Amino acid sequence: MYTDIRLKLIHFFRKNKKIIGIAFLIWLVIFIINQMMKTYKPAEVPEITYTPHKSVINTASSTPNFMREQIEKMIEEYVEHCNNGDYQKAYGMLSEDCRKYSFNNDIVEFSKHVLNKMPVRKQYSIQNYSNTGGVYTYQIKYTDNFLATGITNQKYSYTEEKMSFKSLNDGTISMATGNYIRQANVQSVLENEHIKIDIIDKVVFYSMERYIIKLTNRSDYIVVIADRMEPNEIMIGIPDEFRSRINVDTDVVLQPKQSIDVTWEFRKFSDDGKNSENITLGAIRVMENYSGNEVEDDVAKREIENAISKFSMQIPIVEK
């Protein structure tokens, strides 16, 4: 009986050996593939999302949809003008306030700014950086065109600057560079029998504030505002702190009845969520005798001790 079964199996395999061989090969291939799939781990591809109109500082904030396309076109046109050396056309794209406060209405100053950022033809990328008070600030990154220049023996380098955009009532969008954000008229005057202080103008840049101030000596004596002989001579008041001016090496001394305009700058980021509250003059001295700050310490100390009056004044910053 077993012999008969064995003969039938041998006959079956001989008759269908091709089919069995093909079936075995198919099974073997499927088996090998399954084993490979079990051990194969696909390389993780990093997820990259480029959101050029979403703020880096506050990811919940972004540029309104109706402004995005126009901003991209303006930046593209501006960079192209700069790359082509058409500085007058690029300059003409900027708002009047930007041309005035960033570049003193001087095309030469603007040209120097462009050459500092783009000394050769550049490519660029944009990223919305910060949005506050209806002003949308972008960071523009300029890089070399490596496809055109090659990268042999070259180091990767880049420059960048901030540009701000604002939607105007007439439906257009203003553009500014040089870190300019906005200008504000200020109505703040404080005076006594010795001095009158009038804050004329406030200009906000991304990382600092600039104030134009008119000082009038109403007395018949010398009035010393700042000469680096006293601490805390000129400061800006921000919630919870005071900050000294940037250009601390500039003395401010008024002769009798003299009136001067001064420009003071203070470090402050426009998107820090704080408002500048006041400018404090912490060491005003009314002096009959003043030899300046290039004298011996004992002479300067004696003159300060004999000052007719010593006081401080705090002028609130009130925007119109």
C-alpha angles and dihedrals in degrees: 000000000000090000090055092051092048092051091050092051092049090049091048094051092046092049095046101029094121093052092044091048092051091047090050092051091050091050091047092051091048090048093051092047091051091051091050092049090053093057098036116101114188116228112259110247111209114240109239121192120181112197105171094176098050117094118251092205094049114018090193089066126074141163114274113260094240091060101045103081093044092050091052091050093048093051091047092051093045094051092046091053090049093047090051093048092246092139094159091058092047090047090051090058092064124091118260091246092052092050090050103042101031100038106017090241087292120134089197092060089048092050090053089051092052094047090051091055099034111024088160133019109298142193118220146202129198135216129178102239109176139356124199137148094002092305117119113204121199130192111224116201118200120202135173120265098246093180088063101036103028124225101250111137090350129126121223109250137159143181129213142189139179123249124188131208133195132185111234129210092253092060096256127116123234120216129205136177136179088075090289115157110165148321125234131194111230127204105196124134128165127173146163135176091290108039144011121210121195122180102211105174142009123200120188120208123178096262104020146028124228124204129194108207132183114215122193125188105214095181137079091240136075113273116205115200099167134355101145091256095108133044123249094017098155123014141158119227117227122170108288096000150049124223129200121232120266098235096056093153092072113095120215112205123156124205119217112299091356122146123197140169116229132189117217125183128197132189110251134138115230092220099049092104093239131111123218106244108187149344113239125203099197105179112035112166127192105202137183092193121035124167097178128244096291094083135094115289094244091054092049092045092051092050091050091049089052094048115137090228138359122191146133131239130201117202116197116227106232117176117209 
